[in-house]
Amino acid sequence: MSKFTVKKRHVIRKSQIARLFDHLVEEIGPSAELFRSERIERIETDAPVEIYLVDKKPLLMATETWTFPTLRGLVEHPIPERRVVVDTGAVRFVANGADAMRPGIVSISPDIRAGRPAQIVEERYGKPLAVGIALLDAADMEQQERGKSVRSIHRVGDDIWNIEI
């Protein structure tokens, strides 16, 4: 992703917050409660995703089809859903923006769906390294022997991570 700028920032209405959380519950289930707040702001940027500030921190991102925590959100509020665990050898590649490849994946949570966001975590401590879009459902990913499994869209050190508010 190229460097983007914050154009505007405004508090969203309660009805918009409710809709945002409905989308978040669809993605991560009951863990969505960790991100609930009375004050959520949307920042307008030229980024490919919308960024939402929960208590003045960029904890959520969304597109028209899904809402998911940012890496800051996953670090601050770890969730067990939508996890693709990579081995130690894949950590530096994923942390530098590479897609998650099947040989480096050690486990896949059964709620992974193709075309939906997933968190890529490292196996030793379970820390999130990236957020990506799953290219296959969990069952198909388990059967896969090689190739890309998750396309990375957000990683530690990228523009979303380094956003200054």
C-alpha positions in Angstrom: 0.0 0.0 0.0 1.2 3.5 -0.7 1.3 6.2 1.8 -2.1 7.6 2.5 -3.4 10.8 4.2 -6.2 11.4 6.6 -8.6 13.7 4.9 -11.5 14.0 7.5 -12.5 12.4 10.8 -16.0 12.3 12.2 -18.0 10.5 14.8 -20.5 8.1 13.4 -24.2 7.8 14.5 -25.5 5.1 16.7 -27.3 3.5 13.8 -24.1 3.4 11.9 -22.3 1.9 14.9 -25.0 -0.8 15.1 -24.6 -1.7 11.4 -20.8 -1.8 11.8 -21.1 -4.2 14.7 -23.6 -6.4 12.9 -20.9 -6.8 10.2 -18.2 -7.4 12.8 -20.4 -10.1 14.5 -20.8 -11.8 11.2 -17.1 -12.0 10.9 -15.8 -12.8 14.4 -18.9 -13.7 16.4 -19.2 -12.9 20.1 -15.6 -11.5 20.2 -17.0 -8.4 18.6 -18.1 -7.2 22.1 -14.4 -6.5 22.8 -14.6 -3.6 20.3 -17.9 -2.1 21.5 -17.8 1.6 22.4 -20.1 4.6 22.6 -17.8 6.7 20.5 -16.5 5.4 17.1 -15.1 7.7 14.5 -14.6 7.0 10.8 -11.5 8.6 9.2 -11.6 9.3 5.5 -8.4 8.4 3.8 -7.4 7.3 0.3 -6.7 3.8 1.7 -8.5 0.9 0.1 -10.3 0.2 3.3 -12.3 2.4 5.7 -10.6 2.9 9.1 -12.6 3.2 12.3 -11.3 4.7 15.5 -12.6 3.0 18.7 -11.8 5.3 21.6 -9.3 7.2 19.4 -7.4 4.1 18.3 -7.5 2.6 14.8 -8.9 -0.8 15.8 -11.3 -1.6 13.0 -11.3 -1.6 9.2 -14.0 -2.3 6.8 -15.0 -2.6 3.1 -18.5 -2.8 1.7 -18.6 -6.6 2.3 -16.8 -7.1 5.6 -15.6 -5.5 8.9 -12.6 -6.9 10.7 -10.1 -5.7 13.4 -6.9 -4.0 12.3 -3.6 -5.5 13.6 -3.6 -2.9 16.4 -7.1 -4.1 17.3 -5.9 -7.8 17.2 -2.9 -7.0 19.4 -5.0 -5.0 21.9 -7.9 -7.5 21.9 -6.8 -10.9 20.8 -9.5 -13.1 19.3 -9.6 -16.8 18.7 -11.6 -16.6 15.5 -10.3 -16.6 11.9 -6.8 -17.7 12.6 -4.2 -19.0 10.2 -1.1 -20.0 12.1 2.3 -20.0 10.3 5.5 -21.6 11.4 8.6 -19.8 12.5 10.2 -20.0 9.1 7.3 -18.0 7.5 7.2 -15.3 10.1 9.7 -12.9 8.6 8.2 -13.2 5.1 4.6 -12.6 6.3 5.8 -9.7 8.5 7.4 -8.1 5.4 4.1 -8.4 3.5 4.3 -11.8 1.8 1.1 -13.8 1.3 0.7 -16.9 3.5 1.7 -20.0 1.6 0.4 -23.4 2.3 3.7 -25.1 3.2 4.3 -22.5 6.0 0.8 -22.9 7.6 0.6 -25.1 10.7 -3.0 -24.8 11.6 -6.2 -23.3 10.2 -9.3 -22.4 12.3 -12.5 -24.0 10.8 -14.3 -20.7 10.4 -12.0 -19.5 7.5 -14.1 -18.7 4.4 -12.8 -17.8 1.0 -13.0 -14.1 0.2 -13.3 -13.1 3.8 -10.6 -11.6 6.2 -8.4 -13.8 8.4 -5.6 -13.0 10.9 -2.2 -14.6 10.2 -0.5 -15.3 13.5 2.9 -16.9 14.5 2.9 -20.3 16.2 5.2 -19.7 19.2 3.3 -16.8 20.9 0.2 -16.5 18.8 0.9 -12.8 18.0 -0.8 -11.5 14.9 1.5 -10.7 12.0 -0.9 -9.7 9.3 -4.5 -9.5 8.2 -5.3 -11.1 4.8 -8.1 -12.3 2.6 -8.5 -16.1 2.6 -8.3 -17.5 -0.9 -9.9 -20.8 0.1 -12.3 -22.1 2.7 -10.8 -23.9 5.7 -11.5 -27.4 4.4 -10.0 -26.7 1.0 -7.0 -25.0 2.6 -6.4 -28.1 4.7 -6.4 -30.2 1.5 -4.1 -27.8 -0.3 -0.4 -28.9 -0.5 1.2 -25.8 -2.0 0.4 -22.3 -3.2 -1.0 -19.2 -1.8 -3.7 -19.5 0.9 -4.1 -16.0 2.3 -3.5 -12.8 0.4 -2.0 -10.2 2.8 -3.7 -6.8 2.9 -2.4 -5.3 6.2 0.8 -6.0 8.1 2.9 -4.6 11.0 4.7 -1.5 9.7 2.4 -0.6 6.8 0.5 2.6 6.4 -2.5 1.4 8.4 -0.3 0.3 11.2 1.6 3.6 11.2 -1.4 5.9 10.8 -1.1 9.1 12.8 -4.3 10.6 14.2 
